Amino acid sequence: RKKIKMLVTYNGMLNGYLDDPELLSESSVRNAAEHVRSVANQAGYQAECLPITDITRDIYSVKAFGADIIFNLCEGYRDNPAMESNVAALWELLEVPYTGNSPVTLSLSQDKILVKRILSSNGILTPDYEVFTKSADKTKIPFPVIAKPSKEDASLGIRCDSVIYNNEQLKHKISVLLEQFNQPVLVEKFIEGREFNLGIFGHNPPRLLPVSEIDFTRLGEEFPHITSYEAKWIEDHPMFQNTLSVCPAKISCEIRKKLEETALKVYALLNAKDYGRVDFRITKEEEIYVLEFNPNPDISVDAGFSKALEAGGIKYIEFIDKLVESNLNGKS
């Protein structure tokens, strides 16, 4: 390990991490990078962090460091999440092995509309939806619905008021999202029921982690039972404080098997590798809906994926070792 030089790259922010509440999720990437660097160095790697903010300068830094492998945690470039796949493509152009998903998978997964089309065409249940590129006050989808940006992750744009019950709310929310994110708005049928996610680790073969459930039972009825931005990132918000992750989830063997089979199918369809997470909702009738696929999910120490690794008996250094080994050997 001491001979392996690892550069942990992440998307550096141009405007500071905490100036804008919408950037709280980005600060977790920096925390994850520092955690990977710390664990890797303790285990004998020669690891350093590099925030990516200027490609010309950063390419020089990569070359000067002489990285054997890049642990890629970049979720965008210069405050633009749409550039996530471009950064991974850069590592390919430089011919430096890197961890995480390919540019194709990253780009594809970011387009929620295209992913839904792929899932539906392969017999995987996903909520009915409609796409809006301009303001509207009606939808073909029966209420309640949920509105979200079509090309964001980390619950950006999903707030307490994202679950919609009438035309007036719909018109307001679509207008706000169009103005704020400047991209098509995805309006989906809101699936009442329990919410689960399932992490997958590796590729040859992929290894399933224990199923996690987002427990809304403490939340009460004054807030929507969704994993909103508040629930994920704003620590002093009631949704954050009362939305718990339970891993392993308390479910039947039959439901667990169905979730696992579906997750593996999604992982394969999107040509994923190294690690990812599939998000689900399950109705009272036990219909399983796939909400989305998250490539390279948050792996900071307190994130759900890290908790699932622990629940699966996988030490964090084992996770790092496996990604490094498979990508250095070209097996990932």
Helices and strands as residue ranges (DSSP letters): E 5-11, G 21-23, H 24-42, E 46-52, H 55-65, E 69-73, G 81-83, H 84-93, H 103-110, H 112-121, E 129-132, E 145-149, E 163-164, H 167-181, E 185-189, E 194-201, E 207-208, E 212-215, H 229-233, H 238-241, E 244-246, H 253-269, E 275-282, E 288-295, H 304-311, H 316-328
